[in-house]
Amino acid sequence: MRGRVVKIGNSQGIRIPKPLLEQIGIVDDVELEVKDNKIIIHPLSSPRQGWEAAFKEMAENEDDVLVMDSGSITHSWDEEEWKW
């Protein structure tokens, strides 16, 4: 598919057809990257996307307990260096 660079105010842009944007999940903001002399456009990802549902599922499955309690992790540095 071909496109054309167009003037947008003091900048330039490329019109991307809506079906292409929908196909890759771009709604608003994007991340731009230049790699091997090419411009790569990524949907802006949320690094914690899905965490809320995952934590809720863990709680429902009672899988949200600490692997080790804080009493089992000790080091002399904790006793000598820290002032409580």
mmCIF file of the N, C-alpha and C atoms, coordinates in Angstrom:
data_MODEL
# 
_entry.id   MODEL 
# 
loop_
_atom_site.group_PDB 
_atom_site.id 
_atom_site.type_symbol 
_atom_site.label_atom_id 
_atom_site.label_alt_id 
_atom_site.label_comp_id 
_atom_site.label_asym_id 
_atom_site.label_entity_id 
_atom_site.label_seq_id 
_atom_site.pdbx_PDB_ins_code 
_atom_site.Cartn_x 
_atom_site.Cartn_y 
_atom_site.Cartn_z 
_atom_site.occupancy 
_atom_site.B_iso_or_equiv 
_atom_site.pdbx_formal_charge 
_atom_site.auth_seq_id 
_atom_site.auth_comp_id 
_atom_site.auth_asym_id 
_atom_site.auth_atom_id 
_atom_site.pdbx_PDB_model_num 
ATOM 1   N N  . MET A 1 1  ? 0.850  -1.165  0.000  1.00 0.00 ? 1  MET A N  1 
ATOM 2   C CA . MET A 1 1  ? 0.000  0.000   0.000  1.00 0.00 ? 1  MET A CA 1 
ATOM 3   C C  . MET A 1 1  ? 0.900  1.234   0.000  1.00 0.00 ? 1  MET A C  1 
ATOM 4   N N  . ARG A 1 2  ? 0.566  2.183   -0.809 1.00 0.00 ? 2  ARG A N  1 
ATOM 5   C CA . ARG A 1 2  ? 1.336  3.428   -0.890 1.00 0.00 ? 2  ARG A CA 1 
ATOM 6   C C  . ARG A 1 2  ? 0.652  4.516   -0.089 1.00 0.00 ? 2  ARG A C  1 
ATOM 7   N N  . GLY A 1 3  ? 1.446  5.443   0.373  1.00 0.00 ? 3  GLY A N  1 
ATOM 8   C CA . GLY A 1 3  ? 0.929  6.607   1.074  1.00 0.00 ? 3  GLY A CA 1 
ATOM 9   C C  . GLY A 1 3  ? 1.660  7.837   0.601  1.00 0.00 ? 3  GLY A C  1 
ATOM 10  N N  . ARG A 1 4  ? 1.223  8.967   1.086  1.00 0.00 ? 4  ARG A N  1 
ATOM 11  C CA . ARG A 1 4  ? 1.847  10.229  0.691  1.00 0.00 ? 4  ARG A CA 1 
ATOM 12  C C  . ARG A 1 4  ? 2.123  11.043  1.946  1.00 0.00 ? 4  ARG A C  1 
ATOM 13  N N  . VAL A 1 5  ? 3.270  11.664  1.985  1.00 0.00 ? 5  VAL A N  1 
ATOM 14  C CA . VAL A 1 5  ? 3.618  12.567  3.082  1.00 0.00 ? 5  VAL A CA 1 
ATOM 15  C C  . VAL A 1 5  ? 2.911  13.888  2.806  1.00 0.00 ? 5  VAL A C  1 
ATOM 16  N N  . VAL A 1 6  ? 2.162  14.375  3.807  1.00 0.00 ? 6  VAL A N  1 
ATOM 17  C CA . VAL A 1 6  ? 1.394  15.611  3.649  1.00 0.00 ? 6  VAL A CA 1 
ATOM 18  C C  . VAL A 1 6  ? 1.814  16.620  4.711  1.00 0.00 ? 6  VAL A C  1 
ATOM 19  N N  . LYS A 1 7  ? 1.639  17.886  4.401  1.00 0.00 ? 7  LYS A N  1 
ATOM 20  C CA . LYS A 1 7  ? 1.965  18.957  5.344  1.00 0.00 ? 7  LYS A CA 1 
ATOM 21  C C  . LYS A 1 7  ? 0.825  19.086  6.351  1.00 0.00 ? 7  LYS A C  1 
ATOM 22  N N  . ILE A 1 8  ? 1.183  19.108  7.627  1.00 0.00 ? 8  ILE A N  1 
ATOM 23  C CA . ILE A 1 8  ? 0.215  19.298  8.715  1.00 0.00 ? 8  ILE A CA 1 
ATOM 24  C C  . ILE A 1 8  ? 0.780  20.406  9.602  1.00 0.00 ? 8  ILE A C  1 
ATOM 25  N N  . GLY A 1 9  ? 0.339  21.625  9.395  1.00 0.00 ? 9  GLY A N  1 
ATOM 26  C CA . GLY A 1 9  ? 0.896  22.760  10.135 1.00 0.00 ? 9  GLY A CA 1 
ATOM 27  C C  . GLY A 1 9  ? 2.364  22.924  9.785  1.00 0.00 ? 9  GLY A C  1 
ATOM 28  N N  . ASN A 1 10 ? 3.221  22.970  10.816 1.00 0.00 ? 10 ASN A N  1 
ATOM 29  C CA . ASN A 1 10 ? 4.663  23.078  10.587 1.00 0.00 ? 10 ASN A CA 1 
ATOM 30  C C  . ASN A 1 10 ? 5.323  21.701  10.491 1.00 0.00 ? 10 ASN A C  1 
ATOM 31  N N  . SER A 1 11 ? 4.541  20.654  10.562 1.00 0.00 ? 11 SER A N  1 
ATOM 32  C CA . SER A 1 11 ? 5.070  19.291  10.520 1.00 0.00 ? 11 SER A CA 1 
ATOM 33  C C  . SER A 1 11 ? 4.625  18.595  9.245  1.00 0.00 ? 11 SER A C  1 
ATOM 34  N N  . GLN A 1 12 ? 4.961  17.346  9.157  1.00 0.00 ? 12 GLN A N  1 
ATOM 35  C CA . GLN A 1 12 ? 4.499  16.509  8.061  1.00 0.00 ? 12 GLN A CA 1 
ATOM 36  C C  . GLN A 1 12 ? 3.952  15.219  8.651  1.00 0.00 ? 12 GLN A C  1 
ATOM 37  N N  . GLY A 1 13 ? 3.062  14.574  7.903  1.00 0.00 ? 13 GLY A N  1 
ATOM 38  C CA . GLY A 1 13 ? 2.468  13.346  8.406  1.00 0.00 ? 13 GLY A CA 1 
ATOM 39  C C  . GLY A 1 13 ? 2.074  12.425  7.280  1.00 0.00 ? 13 GLY A C  1 
ATOM 40  N N  . ILE A 1 14 ? 1.655  11.243  7.676  1.00 0.00 ? 14 ILE A N  1 
ATOM 41  C CA . ILE A 1 14 ? 1.178  10.231  6.738  1.00 0.00 ? 14 ILE A CA 1 
ATOM 42  C C  . ILE A 1 14 ? -0.193 9.794   7.211  1.00 0.00 ? 14 ILE A C  1 
ATOM 43  N N  . ARG A 1 15 ? -1.154 9.771   6.322  1.00 0.00 ? 15 ARG A N  1 
ATOM 44  C CA . ARG A 1 15 ? -2.490 9.285   6.665  1.00 0.00 ? 15 ARG A CA 1 
ATOM 45  C C  . ARG A 1 15 ? -2.469 7.772   6.618  1.00 0.00 ? 15 ARG A C  1 
ATOM 46  N N  . ILE A 1 16 ? -2.933 7.159   7.703  1.00 0.00 ? 16 ILE A N  1 
ATOM 47  C CA . ILE A 1 16 ? -2.980 5.700   7.778  1.00 0.00 ? 16 ILE A CA 1 
ATOM 48  C C  . ILE A 1 16 ? -4.450 5.292   7.751  1.00 0.00 ? 16 ILE A C  1 
ATOM 49  N N  . PRO A 1 17 ? -4.842 4.436   6.827  1.00 0.00 ? 17 PRO A N  1 
ATOM 50  C CA . PRO A 1 17 ? -6.244 4.022   6.744  1.00 0.00 ? 17 PRO A CA 1 
ATOM 51  C C  . PRO A 1 17 ? -6.736 3.383   8.046  1.00 0.00 ? 17 PRO A C  1 
ATOM 52  N N  . LYS A 1 18 ? -7.975 3.698   8.407  1.00 0.00 ? 18 LYS A N  1 
ATOM 53  C CA . LYS A 1 18 ? -8.576 3.215   9.643  1.00 0.00 ? 18 LYS A CA 1 
ATOM 54  C C  . LYS A 1 18 ? -8.516 1.683   9.773  1.00 0.00 ? 18 LYS A C  1 
ATOM 55  N N  . PRO A 1 19 ? -8.785 0.906   8.719  1.00 0.00 ? 19 PRO A N  1 
ATOM 56  C CA . PRO A 1 19 ? -8.707 -0.558  8.867  1.00 0.00 ? 19 PRO A CA 1 
ATOM 57  C C  . PRO A 1 19 ? -7.330 -1.053  9.299  1.00 0.00 ? 19 PRO A C  1 
ATOM 58  N N  . LEU A 1 20 ? -6.269 -0.379  8.840  1.00 0.00 ? 20 LEU A N  1 
ATOM 59  C CA . LEU A 1 20 ? -4.926 -0.773  9.268  1.00 0.00 ? 20 LEU A CA 1 
ATOM 60  C C  . LEU A 1 20 ? -4.721 -0.488  10.750 1.00 0.00 ? 20 LEU A C  1 
ATOM 61  N N  . LEU A 1 21 ? -5.175 0.670   11.198 1.00 0.00 ? 21 LEU A N  1 
ATOM 62  C CA . LEU A 1 21 ? -5.039 1.020   12.611 1.00 0.00 ? 21 LEU A CA 1 
ATOM 63  C C  . LEU A 1 21 ? -5.818 0.040   13.486 1.00 0.00 ? 21 LEU A C  1 
ATOM 64  N N  . GLU A 1 22 ? -7.017 -0.305  13.073 1.00 0.00 ? 22 GLU A N  1 
ATOM 65  C CA . GLU A 1 22 ? -7.831 -1.252  13.837 1.00 0.00 ? 22 GLU A CA 1 
ATOM 66  C C  . GLU A 1 22 ? -7.185 -2.633  13.870 1.00 0.00 ? 22 GLU A C  1 
ATOM 67  N N  . GLN A 1 23 ? -6.571 -3.028  12.764 1.00 0.00 ? 23 GLN A N  1 
ATOM 68  C CA . GLN A 1 23 ? -5.953 -4.346  12.669 1.00 0.00 ? 23 GLN A CA 1 
ATOM 69  C C  . GLN A 1 23 ? -4.828 -4.526  13.686 1.00 0.00 ? 23 GLN A C  1 
ATOM 70  N N  . ILE A 1 24 ? -4.088 -3.465  13.973 1.00 0.00 ? 24 ILE A N  1 
ATOM 71  C CA . ILE A 1 24 ? -2.986 -3.596  14.925 1.00 0.00 ? 24 ILE A CA 1 
ATOM 72  C C  . ILE A 1 24 ? -3.295 -2.983  16.286 1.00 0.00 ? 24 ILE A C  1 
ATOM 73  N N  . GLY A 1 25 ? -4.514 -2.502  16.482 1.00 0.00 ? 25 GLY A N  1 
ATOM 74  C CA . GLY A 1 25 ? -4.943 -2.043  17.794 1.00 0.00 ? 25 GLY A CA 1 
ATOM 75  C C  . GLY A 1 25 ? -4.526 -0.640  18.174 1.00 0.00 ? 25 GLY A C  1 
ATOM 76  N N  . ILE A 1 26 ? -4.275 0.197   17.203 1.00 0.00 ? 26 ILE A N  1 
ATOM 77  C CA . ILE A 1 26 ? -3.914 1.585   17.513 1.00 0.00 ? 26 ILE A CA 1 
ATOM 78  C C  . ILE A 1 26 ? -5.188 2.402   17.666 1.00 0.00 ? 26 ILE A C  1 
ATOM 79  N N  . VAL A 1 27 ? -5.328 3.039   18.846 1.00 0.00 ? 27 VAL A N  1 
ATOM 80  C CA . VAL A 1 27 ? -6.509 3.852   19.123 1.00 0.00 ? 27 VAL A CA 1 
ATOM 81  C C  . VAL A 1 27 ? -6.111 5.323   19.220 1.00 0.00 ? 27 VAL A C  1 
ATOM 82  N N  . ASP A 1 28 ? -5.158 5.630   20.062 1.00 0.00 ? 28 ASP A N  1 
ATOM 83  C CA . ASP A 1 28 ? -4.756 7.022   20.271 1.00 0.00 ? 28 ASP A CA 1 
ATOM 84  C C  . ASP A 1 28 ? -3.250 7.196   20.083 1.00 0.00 ? 28 ASP A C  1 
ATOM 85  N N  . ASP A 1 29 ? -2.522 7.043   21.179 1.00 0.00 ? 29 ASP A N  1 
ATOM 86  C CA . ASP A 1 29 ? -1.087 7.302   21.175 1.00 0.00 ? 29 ASP A CA 1 
ATOM 87  C C  . ASP A 1 29 ? -0.310 6.108   20.621 1.00 0.00 ? 29 ASP A C  1 
ATOM 88  N N  . VAL A 1 30 ? 0.835  6.402   20.028 1.00 0.00 ? 30 VAL A N  1 
ATOM 89  C CA . VAL A 1 30 ? 1.694  5.364   19.465 1.00 0.00 ? 30 VAL A CA 1 
ATOM 90  C C  . VAL A 1 30 ? 3.127  5.577   19.926 1.00 0.00 ? 30 VAL A C  1 
ATOM 91  N N  . GLU A 1 31 ? 3.922  4.560   19.745 1.00 0.00 ? 31 GLU A N  1 
ATOM 92  C CA . GLU A 1 31 ? 5.346  4.636   20.010 1.00 0.00 ? 31 GLU A CA 1 
ATOM 93  C C  . GLU A 1 31 ? 6.043  4.543   18.664 1.00 0.00 ? 31 GLU A C  1 
ATOM 94  N N  . LEU A 1 32 ? 6.944  5.480   18.383 1.00 0.00 ? 32 LEU A N  1 
ATOM 95  C CA . LEU A 1 32 ? 7.666  5.502   17.116 1.00 0.00 ? 32 LEU A CA 1 
ATOM 96  C C  . LEU A 1 32 ? 9.100  5.067   17.351 1.00 0.00 ? 32 LEU A C  1 
ATOM 97  N N  . GLU A 1 33 ? 9.624  4.301   16.395 1.00 0.00 ? 33 GLU A N  1 
ATOM 98  C CA . GLU A 1 33 ? 10.986 3.778   16.516 1.00 0.00 ? 33 GLU A CA 1 
ATOM 99  C C  . GLU A 1 33 ? 11.614 3.787   15.129 1.00 0.00 ? 33 GLU A C  1 
ATOM 100 N N  . VAL A 1 34 ? 12.871 4.136   15.051 1.00 0.00 ? 34 VAL A N  1 
ATOM 101 C CA . VAL A 1 34 ? 13.604 4.045   13.791 1.00 0.00 ? 34 VAL A CA 1 
ATOM 102 C C  . VAL A 1 34 ? 14.567 2.877   13.917 1.00 0.00 ? 34 VAL A C  1 
ATOM 103 N N  . LYS A 1 35 ? 14.462 1.939   12.975 1.00 0.00 ? 35 LYS A N  1 
ATOM 104 C CA . LYS A 1 35 ? 15.312 0.747   13.008 1.00 0.00 ? 35 LYS A CA 1 
ATOM 105 C C  . LYS A 1 35 ? 15.653 0.369   11.571 1.00 0.00 ? 35 LYS A C  1 
ATOM 106 N N  . ASP A 1 36 ? 16.917 0.193   11.300 1.00 0.00 ? 36 ASP A N  1 
ATOM 107 C CA . ASP A 1 36 ? 17.379 -0.170  9.958  1.00 0.00 ? 36 ASP A CA 1 
ATOM 108 C C  . ASP A 1 36 ? 16.818 0.773   8.892  1.00 0.00 ? 36 ASP A C  1 
ATOM 109 N N  . ASN A 1 37 ? 16.848 2.068   9.186  1.00 0.00 ? 37 ASN A N  1 
ATOM 110 C CA . ASN A 1 37 ? 16.392 3.100   8.258  1.00 0.00 ? 37 ASN A CA 1 
ATOM 111 C C  . ASN A 1 37 ? 14.904 2.991   7.920  1.00 0.00 ? 37 ASN A C  1 
ATOM 112 N N  . LYS A 1 38 ? 14.128 2.450   8.858  1.00 0.00 ? 38 LYS A N  1 
ATOM 113 C CA . LYS A 1 38 ? 12.678 2.335   8.700  1.00 0.00 ? 38 LYS A CA 1 
ATOM 114 C C  . LYS A 1 38 ? 11.994 2.931   9.923  1.00 0.00 ? 38 LYS A C  1 
ATOM 115 N N  . ILE A 1 39 ? 10.809 3.493   9.744  1.00 0.00 ? 39 ILE A N  1 
ATOM 116 C CA . ILE A 1 39 ? 10.006 3.992   10.854 1.00 0.00 ? 39 ILE A CA 1 
ATOM 117 C C  . ILE A 1 39 ? 9.041  2.888   11.252 1.00 0.00 ? 39 ILE A C  1 
ATOM 118 N N  . ILE A 1 40 ? 9.079  2.490   12.517 1.00 0.00 ? 40 ILE A N  1 
ATOM 119 C CA . ILE A 1 40 ? 8.202  1.446   13.039 1.00 0.00 ? 40 ILE A CA 1 
ATOM 120 C C  . ILE A 1 40 ? 7.231  2.096   14.011 1.00 0.00 ? 40 ILE A C  1 
ATOM 121 N N  . ILE A 1 41 ? 5.945  1.821   13.829 1.00 0.00 ? 41 ILE A N  1 
ATOM 122 C CA . ILE A 1 41 ? 4.891  2.389   14.668 1.00 0.00 ? 41 ILE A CA 1 
ATOM 123 C C  . ILE A 1 41 ? 4.279  1.263   15.486 1.00 0.00 ? 41 ILE A C  1 
ATOM 124 N N  . HIS A 1 42 ? 4.318  1.410   16.822 1.00 0.00 ? 42 HIS A N  1 
ATOM 125 C CA . HIS A 1 42 ? 3.745  0.417   17.731 1.00 0.00 ? 42 HIS A CA 1 
ATOM 126 C C  . HIS A 1 42 ? 2.573  1.041   18.480 1.00 0.00 ? 42 HIS A C  1 
ATOM 127 N N  . PRO A 1 43 ? 1.533  0.254   18.787 1.00 0.00 ? 43 PRO A N  1 
ATOM 128 C CA . PRO A 1 43 ? 0.525  0.772   19.717 1.00 0.00 ? 43 PRO A CA 1 
ATOM 129 C C  . PRO A 1 43 ? 1.201  1.007   21.062 1.00 0.00 ? 43 PRO A C  1 
ATOM 130 N N  . LEU A 1 44 ? 0.821  2.063   21.738 1.00 0.00 ? 44 LEU A N  1 
ATOM 131 C CA . LEU A 1 44 ? 1.393  2.360   23.051 1.00 0.00 ? 44 LEU A CA 1 
ATOM 132 C C  . LEU A 1 44 ? 0.870  1.329   24.033 1.00 0.00 ? 44 LEU A C  1 
ATOM 133 N N  . SER A 1 45 ? 1.780  0.566   24.605 1.00 0.00 ? 45 SER A N  1 
ATOM 134 C CA . SER A 1 45 ? 1.356  -0.496  25.511 1.00 0.00 ? 45 SER A CA 1 
ATOM 135 C C  . SER A 1 45 ? 1.378  -0.022  26.950 1.00 0.00 ? 45 SER A C  1 
ATOM 136 N N  . SER A 1 46 ? 0.507  -0.590  27.724 1.00 0.00 ? 46 SER A N  1 
ATOM 137 C CA . SER A 1 46 ? 0.458  -0.302  29.151 1.00 0.00 ? 46 SER A CA 1 
ATOM 138 C C  . SER A 1 46 ? 1.227  -1.409  29.864 1.00 0.00 ? 46 SER A C  1 
ATOM 139 N N  . PRO A 1 47 ? 2.329  -1.077  30.537 1.00 0.00 ? 47 PRO A N  1 
ATOM 140 C CA . PRO A 1 47 ? 3.157  -2.117  31.132 1.00 0.00 ? 47 PRO A CA 1 
ATOM 141 C C  . PRO A 1 47 ? 2.449  -2.961  32.188 1.00 0.00 ? 47 PRO A C  1 
ATOM 142 N N  . ARG A 1 48 ? 1.401  -2.440  32.797 1.00 0.00 ? 48 ARG A N  1 
ATOM 143 C CA . ARG A 1 48 ? 0.697  -3.189  33.845 1.00 0.00 ? 48 ARG A CA 1 
ATOM 144 C C  . ARG A 1 48 ? -0.695 -3.631  33.396 1.00 0.00 ? 48 ARG A C  1 
ATOM 145 N N  . GLN A 1 49 ? -0.890 -3.652  32.091 1.00 0.00 ? 49 GLN A N  1 
ATOM 146 C CA . GLN A 1 49 ? -2.186 -4.036  31.550 1.00 0.00 ? 49 GLN A CA 1 
ATOM 147 C C  . GLN A 1 49 ? -2.498 -5.485  31.948 1.00 0.00 ? 49 GLN A C  1 
ATOM 148 N N  . GLY A 1 50 ? -3.670 -5.700  32.504 1.00 0.00 ? 50 GLY A N  1 
ATOM 149 C CA . GLY A 1 50 ? -4.094 -7.038  32.892 1.00 0.00 ? 50 GLY A CA 1 
ATOM 150 C C  . GLY A 1 50 ? -3.726 -7.437  34.309 1.00 0.00 ? 50 GLY A C  1 
ATOM 151 N N  . TRP A 1 51 ? -2.948 -6.612  34.999 1.00 0.00 ? 51 TRP A N  1 
ATOM 152 C CA . TRP A 1 51 ? -2.518 -6.967  36.355 1.00 0.00 ? 51 TRP A CA 1 
ATOM 153 C C  . TRP A 1 51 ? -3.705 -7.060  37.309 1.00 0.00 ? 51 TRP A C  1 
ATOM 154 N N  . GLU A 1 52 ? -4.649 -6.131  37.201 1.00 0.00 ? 52 GLU A N  1 
ATOM 155 C CA . GLU A 1 52 ? -5.775 -6.121  38.136 1.00 0.00 ? 52 GLU A CA 1 
ATOM 156 C C  . GLU A 1 52 ? -6.555 -7.437  38.062 1.00 0.00 ? 52 GLU A C  1 
ATOM 157 N N  . ALA A 1 53 ? -6.830 -7.899  36.863 1.00 0.00 ? 53 ALA A N  1 
ATOM 158 C CA . ALA A 1 53 ? -7.565 -9.155  36.693 1.00 0.00 ? 53 ALA A CA 1 
ATOM 159 C C  . ALA A 1 53 ? -6.737 -10.337 37.193 1.00 0.00 ? 53 ALA A C  1 
ATOM 160 N N  . ALA A 1 54 ? -5.438 -10.309 36.937 1.00 0.00 ? 54 ALA A N  1 
ATOM 161 C CA . ALA A 1 54 ? -4.567 -11.400 37.384 1.00 0.00 ? 54 ALA A CA 1 
ATOM 162 C C  . ALA A 1 54 ? -4.509 -11.461 38.909 1.00 0.00 ? 54 ALA A C  1 
ATOM 163 N N  . PHE A 1 55 ? -4.411 -10.305 39.572 1.00 0.00 ? 55 PHE A N  1 
ATOM 164 C CA . PHE A 1 55 ? -4.370 -10.288 41.034 1.00 0.00 ? 55 PHE A CA 1 
ATOM 165 C C  . PHE A 1 55 ? -5.701 -10.750 41.625 1.00 0.00 ? 55 PHE A C  1 
ATOM 166 N N  . LYS A 1 56 ? -6.791 -10.360 40.990 1.00 0.00 ? 56 LYS A N  1 
ATOM 167 C CA . LYS A 1 56 ? -8.105 -10.791 41.466 1.00 0.00 ? 56 LYS A CA 1 
ATOM 168 C C  . LYS A 1 56 ? -8.232 -12.311 41.359 1.00 0.00 ? 56 LYS A C  1 
ATOM 169 N N  . GLU A 1 57 ? -7.788 -12.872 40.241 1.00 0.00 ? 57 GLU A N  1 
ATOM 170 C CA . GLU A 1 57 ? -7.839 -14.324 40.059 1.00 0.00 ? 57 GLU A CA 1 
ATOM 171 C C  . GLU A 1 57 ? -6.946 -15.036 41.078 1.00 0.00 ? 57 GLU A C  1 
ATOM 172 N N  . MET A 1 58 ? -5.769 -14.474 41.336 1.00 0.00 ? 58 MET A N  1 
ATOM 173 C CA . MET A 1 58 ? -4.876 -15.060 42.332 1.00 0.00 ? 58 MET A CA 1 
ATOM 174 C C  . MET A 1 58 ? -5.540 -15.079 43.707 1.00 0.00 ? 58 MET A C  1 
ATOM 175 N N  . ALA A 1 59 ? -6.214 -13.994 44.081 1.00 0.00 ? 59 ALA A N  1 
ATOM 176 C CA . ALA A 1 59 ? -6.884 -13.922 45.379 1.00 0.00 ? 59 ALA A CA 1 
ATOM 177 C C  . ALA A 1 59 ? -8.016 -14.946 45.456 1.00 0.00 ? 59 ALA A C  1 
ATOM 178 N N  . GLU A 1 60 ? -8.773 -15.071 44.377 1.00 0.00 ? 60 GLU A N  1 
ATOM 179 C CA . GLU A 1 60 ? -9.873 -16.040 44.361 1.00 0.00 ? 60 GLU A CA 1 
ATOM 180 C C  . GLU A 1 60 ? -9.364 -17.474 44.499 1.00 0.00 ? 60 GLU A C  1 
ATOM 181 N N  . ASN A 1 61 ? -8.172 -17.746 43.940 1.00 0.00 ? 61 ASN A N  1 
ATOM 182 C CA . ASN A 1 61 ? -7.581 -19.078 44.019 1.00 0.00 ? 61 ASN A CA 1 
ATOM 183 C C  . ASN A 1 61 ? -6.706 -19.259 45.261 1.00 0.00 ? 61 ASN A C  1 
ATOM 184 N N  . GLU A 1 62 ? -6.715 -18.245 46.140 1.00 0.00 ? 62 GLU A N  1 
ATOM 185 C CA . GLU A 1 62 ? -5.875 -18.229 47.343 1.00 0.00 ? 62 GLU A CA 1 
ATOM 186 C C  . GLU A 1 62 ? -4.409 -18.486 47.010 1.00 0.00 ? 62 GLU A C  1 
ATOM 187 N N  . ASP A 1 63 ? -3.983 -17.888 45.923 1.00 0.00 ? 63 ASP A N  1 
ATOM 188 C CA . ASP A 1 63 ? -2.603 -18.034 45.464 1.00 0.00 ? 63 ASP A CA 1 
ATOM 189 C C  . ASP A 1 63 ? -1.846 -16.718 45.614 1.00 0.00 ? 63 ASP A C  1 
ATOM 190 N N  . ASP A 1 64 ? -2.271 -15.901 46.573 1.00 0.00 ? 64 ASP A N  1 
ATOM 191 C CA . ASP A 1 64 ? -1.652 -14.596 46.755 1.00 0.00 ? 64 ASP A CA 1 
ATOM 192 C C  . ASP A 1 64 ? -0.943 -14.491 48.102 1.00 0.00 ? 64 ASP A C  1 
ATOM 193 N N  . VAL A 1 65 ? -0.271 -15.560 48.505 1.00 0.00 ? 65 VAL A N  1 
ATOM 194 C CA . VAL A 1 65 ? 0.463  -15.569 49.774 1.00 0.00 ? 65 VAL A CA 1 
ATOM 195 C C  . VAL A 1 65 ? 1.950  -15.403 49.484 1.00 0.00 ? 65 VAL A C  1 
ATOM 196 N N  . LEU A 1 66 ? 2.679  -14.945 50.484 1.00 0.00 ? 66 LEU A N  1 
ATOM 197 C CA . LEU A 1 66 ? 4.119  -14.785 50.331 1.00 0.00 ? 66 LEU A CA 1 
ATOM 198 C C  . LEU A 1 66 ? 4.788  -16.145 50.201 1.00 0.00 ? 66 LEU A C  1 
ATOM 199 N N  . VAL A 1 67 ? 5.784  -16.229 49.345 1.00 0.00 ? 67 VAL A N  1 
ATOM 200 C CA . VAL A 1 67 ? 6.513  -17.480 49.168 1.00 0.00 ? 67 VAL A CA 1 
ATOM 201 C C  . VAL A 1 67 ? 7.379  -17.739 50.397 1.00 0.00 ? 67 VAL A C  1 
ATOM 202 N N  . MET A 1 68 ? 7.992  -16.686 50.934 1.00 0.00 ? 68 MET A N  1 
ATOM 203 C CA . MET A 1 68 ? 8.805  -16.792 52.142 1.00 0.00 ? 68 MET A CA 1 
ATOM 204 C C  . MET A 1 68 ? 8.339  -15.724 53.112 1.00 0.00 ? 68 MET A C  1 
ATOM 205 N N  . ASP A 1 69 ? 8.262  -16.066 54.379 1.00 0.00 ? 69 ASP A N  1 
ATOM 206 C CA . ASP A 1 69 ? 7.944  -15.015 55.341 1.00 0.00 ? 69 ASP A CA 1 
ATOM 207 C C  . ASP A 1 69 ? 9.211  -14.236 55.653 1.00 0.00 ? 69 ASP A C  1 
ATOM 208 N N  . SER A 1 70 ? 9.060  -13.021 56.115 1.00 0.00 ? 70 SER A N  1 
ATOM 209 C CA . SER A 1 70 ? 10.208 -12.134 56.311 1.00 0.00 ? 70 SER A CA 1 
ATOM 210 C C  . SER A 1 70 ? 11.163 -12.655 57.383 1.00 0.00 ? 70 SER A C  1 
ATOM 211 N N  . GLY A 1 71 ? 10.710 -13.522 58.278 1.00 0.00 ? 71 GLY A N  1 
ATOM 212 C CA . GLY A 1 71 ? 11.581 -14.065 59.309 1.00 0.00 ? 71 GLY A CA 1 
ATOM 213 C C  . GLY A 1 71 ? 12.593 -15.063 58.782 1.00 0.00 ? 71 GLY A C  1 
ATOM 214 N N  . SER A 1 72 ? 12.342 -15.639 57.620 1.00 0.00 ? 72 SER A N  1 
ATOM 215 C CA . SER A 1 72 ? 13.263 -16.642 57.087 1.00 0.00 ? 72 SER A CA 1 
ATOM 216 C C  . SER A 1 72 ? 14.375 -16.022 56.256 1.00 0.00 ? 72 SER A C  1 
ATOM 217 N N  . ILE A 1 73 ? 14.321 -14.727 56.022 1.00 0.00 ? 73 ILE A N  1 
ATOM 218 C CA . ILE A 1 73 ? 15.360 -14.057 55.251 1.00 0.00 ? 73 ILE A CA 1 
ATOM 219 C C  . ILE A 1 73 ? 16.098 -13.123 56.205 1.00 0.00 ? 73 ILE A C  1 
ATOM 220 N N  . THR A 1 74 ? 17.243 -13.542 56.636 1.00 0.00 ? 74 THR A N  1 
ATOM 221 C CA . THR A 1 74 ? 18.027 -12.705 57.552 1.00 0.00 ? 74 THR A CA 1 
ATOM 222 C C  . THR A 1 74 ? 19.467 -12.630 57.070 1.00 0.00 ? 74 THR A C  1 
ATOM 223 N N  . HIS A 1 75 ? 20.109 -11.580 57.483 1.00 0.00 ? 75 HIS A N  1 
ATOM 224 C CA . HIS A 1 75 ? 21.507 -11.366 57.143 1.00 0.00 ? 75 HIS A CA 1 
ATOM 225 C C  . HIS A 1 75 ? 22.100 -10.537 58.272 1.00 0.00 ? 75 HIS A C  1 
ATOM 226 N N  . SER A 1 76 ? 23.360 -10.763 58.558 1.00 0.00 ? 76 SER A N  1 
ATOM 227 C CA . SER A 1 76 ? 23.993 -10.011 59.646 1.00 0.00 ? 76 SER A CA 1 
ATOM 228 C C  . SER A 1 76 ? 23.929 -8.510  59.386 1.00 0.00 ? 76 SER A C  1 
ATOM 229 N N  . TRP A 1 77 ? 23.930 -8.135  58.127 1.00 0.00 ? 77 TRP A N  1 
ATOM 230 C CA . TRP A 1 77 ? 23.845 -6.720  57.783 1.00 0.00 ? 77 TRP A CA 1 
ATOM 231 C C  . TRP A 1 77 ? 22.564 -6.109  58.331 1.00 0.00 ? 77 TRP A C  1 
ATOM 232 N N  . ASP A 1 78 ? 21.471 -6.895  58.318 1.00 0.00 ? 78 ASP A N  1 
ATOM 233 C CA . ASP A 1 78 ? 20.203 -6.384  58.824 1.00 0.00 ? 78 ASP A CA 1 
ATOM 234 C C  . ASP A 1 78 ? 20.305 -6.020  60.301 1.00 0.00 ? 78 ASP A C  1 
ATOM 235 N N  . GLU A 1 79 ? 20.996 -6.822  61.062 1.00 0.00 ? 79 GLU A N  1 
ATOM 236 C CA . GLU A 1 79 ? 21.114 -6.583  62.496 1.00 0.00 ? 79 GLU A CA 1 
ATOM 237 C C  . GLU A 1 79 ? 22.145 -5.511  62.828 1.00 0.00 ? 79 GLU A C  1 
ATOM 238 N N  . GLU A 1 80 ? 23.255 -5.491  62.098 1.00 0.00 ? 80 GLU A N  1 
ATOM 239 C CA . GLU A 1 80 ? 24.356 -4.598  62.433 1.00 0.00 ? 80 GLU A CA 1 
ATOM 240 C C  . GLU A 1 80 ? 24.198 -3.189  61.847 1.00 0.00 ? 80 GLU A C  1 
ATOM 241 N N  . GLU A 1 81 ? 23.697 -3.081  60.644 1.00 0.00 ? 81 GLU A N  1 
ATOM 242 C CA . GLU A 1 81 ? 23.665 -1.800  59.949 1.00 0.00 ? 81 GLU A CA 1 
ATOM 243 C C  . GLU A 1 81 ? 22.385 -1.012  60.159 1.00 0.00 ? 81 GLU A C  1 
ATOM 244 N N  . TRP A 1 82 ? 21.271 -1.688  60.271 1.00 0.00 ? 82 TRP A N  1 
ATOM 245 C CA . TRP A 1 82 ? 19.990 -0.998  60.420 1.00 0.00 ? 82 TRP A CA 1 
ATOM 246 C C  . TRP A 1 82 ? 19.753 -0.591  61.859 1.00 0.00 ? 82 TRP A C  1 
ATOM 247 N N  . LYS A 1 83 ? 19.237 0.574   62.048 1.00 0.00 ? 83 LYS A N  1 
ATOM 248 C CA . LYS A 1 83 ? 18.836 1.020   63.382 1.00 0.00 ? 83 LYS A CA 1 
ATOM 249 C C  . LYS A 1 83 ? 17.336 1.111   63.387 1.00 0.00 ? 83 LYS A C  1 
ATOM 250 N N  . TRP A 1 84 ? 16.688 0.323   64.204 1.00 0.00 ? 84 TRP A N  1 
ATOM 251 C CA . TRP A 1 84 ? 15.222 0.279   64.238 1.00 0.00 ? 84 TRP A CA 1 
ATOM 252 C C  . TRP A 1 84 ? 14.703 1.200   65.300 1.00 0.00 ? 84 TRP A C  1 
# 
